[in-house]
Amino acid sequence: MEDLFRSYWWLIFPLGWFVASGFSSLLNYRRQKDTLKLIQTYAEKGQEPPAALLKVLDRPIDADDDSWQTRNQAGRPGDGSWFSVVLFGVMAAGFAYASWSDIYGAGEAFLIVSFVLGALCLASLVSALRSGGRGPRA
């Protein structure tokens, strides 16, 4: 069992992401379900529901929560592209250094990770330059 964990410890991260994404989707589903119940209550009373309540339904169920998104200077949610550029760039540089210095004798593996993170950095840079700081597209 210990050998299995030693060989596949890295699977904890994608599995954790999978569980967290599923939980987030469940919470978004329940929020929309509760919103529909509240709108139904307004309809039974013959009242017009508030616009903010109706706006909750415009968002897709699988949309990310606002608390996880970055915010631009105006305080509105942004797409976080510049954060991704810096994050992937720093990580690529770190793994490139680990490859160059051959830490743990795994220089080739660190080089592959460095190339992948460098590609993600470039993709994030292109995305950030295309958005031009305008925030997410509606």
C-alpha positions as CSV (number, residue, x, y, z in Angstrom):
1,M,0.0,0.0,0.0
2,E,2.9,2.3,0.8
3,D,4.4,1.7,-2.6
4,L,1.1,2.5,-4.3
5,F,0.9,5.8,-2.4
6,R,4.6,6.6,-3.2
7,S,4.1,6.0,-6.9
8,Y,0.7,7.8,-7.2
9,W,0.7,10.5,-4.6
10,W,0.3,13.2,-7.2
11,L,-3.2,11.9,-8.0
12,I,-4.4,13.6,-4.8
13,F,-4.4,17.0,-6.5
14,P,-6.6,16.2,-9.5
15,L,-8.9,14.2,-7.3
16,G,-9.1,17.0,-4.9
17,W,-9.9,19.4,-7.7
18,F,-12.6,17.0,-9.0
19,V,-14.2,16.8,-5.5
20,A,-14.1,20.6,-5.0
21,S,-15.6,21.3,-8.4
22,G,-18.4,18.8,-7.8
23,F,-19.1,20.4,-4.5
24,S,-19.1,23.9,-6.1
25,S,-21.5,22.7,-8.8
26,L,-23.8,21.2,-6.1
27,L,-23.9,24.5,-4.2
28,N,-24.6,26.5,-7.4
29,Y,-27.5,24.1,-8.2
30,R,-29.0,24.4,-4.7
31,R,-28.7,28.2,-4.9
32,Q,-30.6,28.3,-8.2
33,K,-33.2,25.8,-6.8
34,D,-33.7,28.0,-3.7
35,T,-34.0,31.1,-6.0
36,L,-36.7,29.4,-8.0
37,K,-38.6,28.5,-4.9
38,L,-38.4,32.1,-3.7
39,I,-39.6,33.4,-7.1
40,Q,-42.5,30.9,-6.9
41,T,-43.4,32.4,-3.6
42,Y,-43.5,35.9,-5.1
43,A,-45.6,34.6,-8.0
44,E,-48.1,32.9,-5.6
45,K,-48.5,36.2,-3.8
46,G,-49.0,38.1,-7.1
47,Q,-45.9,40.3,-6.5
48,E,-43.1,41.1,-8.9
49,P,-39.7,39.5,-7.7
50,P,-36.8,41.9,-7.3
51,A,-34.5,42.2,-10.3
52,A,-31.5,41.0,-8.3
53,L,-33.3,37.8,-7.6
54,L,-34.0,37.2,-11.3
55,K,-30.3,38.0,-12.1
56,V,-29.2,35.0,-10.1
57,L,-31.0,32.8,-12.7
58,D,-29.0,34.4,-15.6
59,R,-25.8,32.7,-14.4
60,P,-25.2,29.2,-15.5
61,I,-25.3,26.5,-12.8
62,D,-21.7,25.5,-13.5
63,A,-20.3,29.0,-13.3
64,D,-17.5,29.6,-10.9
65,D,-18.3,31.4,-7.6
66,D,-17.5,35.1,-7.5
67,S,-15.3,34.6,-4.5
68,W,-12.8,32.6,-6.5
69,Q,-12.5,35.2,-9.2
70,T,-10.0,38.1,-9.2
71,R,-11.3,41.6,-9.3
72,N,-10.0,44.4,-11.5
73,Q,-9.4,48.0,-10.4
74,A,-13.1,49.0,-10.7
75,G,-14.0,46.2,-8.2
76,R,-15.8,44.1,-10.8
77,P,-14.9,40.4,-11.3
78,G,-12.1,39.9,-13.7
79,D,-10.8,36.8,-15.5
80,G,-7.5,36.5,-13.6
81,S,-5.3,36.2,-16.7
82,W,-2.5,38.3,-15.3
83,F,-2.4,36.3,-12.1
84,S,-2.1,33.2,-14.2
85,V,0.7,34.7,-16.3
86,V,2.7,35.4,-13.2
87,L,1.9,32.2,-11.4
88,F,2.8,29.9,-14.4
89,G,5.8,32.0,-15.2
90,V,7.3,31.7,-11.7
91,M,6.5,28.0,-11.5
92,A,8.1,27.4,-14.9
93,A,11.2,29.3,-13.8
94,G,11.3,27.3,-10.6
95,F,11.1,24.0,-12.4
96,A,13.6,25.1,-15.0
97,Y,16.0,25.8,-12.2
98,A,15.3,22.4,-10.6
99,S,16.0,20.8,-14.0
100,W,19.2,22.8,-14.5
101,S,20.5,21.9,-11.1
102,D,19.3,18.3,-11.4
103,I,17.6,18.2,-8.0
104,Y,16.9,14.6,-6.9
105,G,18.4,13.3,-10.1
106,A,15.2,14.1,-12.0
107,G,16.3,16.9,-14.3
108,E,14.5,15.5,-17.4
109,A,11.2,15.3,-15.5
110,F,11.6,18.8,-14.2
111,L,12.4,20.0,-17.8
112,I,9.1,18.5,-19.1
113,V,7.1,20.2,-16.3
114,S,8.9,23.5,-17.0
115,F,8.0,23.3,-20.7
116,V,4.3,22.6,-19.8
117,L,4.1,25.5,-17.3
118,G,5.9,27.8,-19.8
119,A,3.3,26.9,-22.4
120,L,0.5,27.7,-19.9
121,C,2.2,31.0,-19.1
122,L,2.3,31.9,-22.8
123,A,-1.4,30.9,-23.2
124,S,-2.4,33.0,-20.2
125,L,-0.3,35.9,-21.6
126,V,-2.1,35.7,-24.9
127,S,-5.5,35.6,-23.1
128,A,-4.6,38.6,-20.9
129,L,-3.5,40.6,-23.9
130,R,-6.6,39.8,-25.9
131,S,-8.9,40.8,-23.0
132,G,-7.0,44.1,-22.7
133,G,-8.0,44.5,-19.0
134,R,-11.7,44.7,-20.0
135,G,-12.7,41.9,-17.7
136,P,-14.8,38.9,-18.7
137,R,-16.8,38.9,-21.8
138,A,-20.5,38.5,-21.4
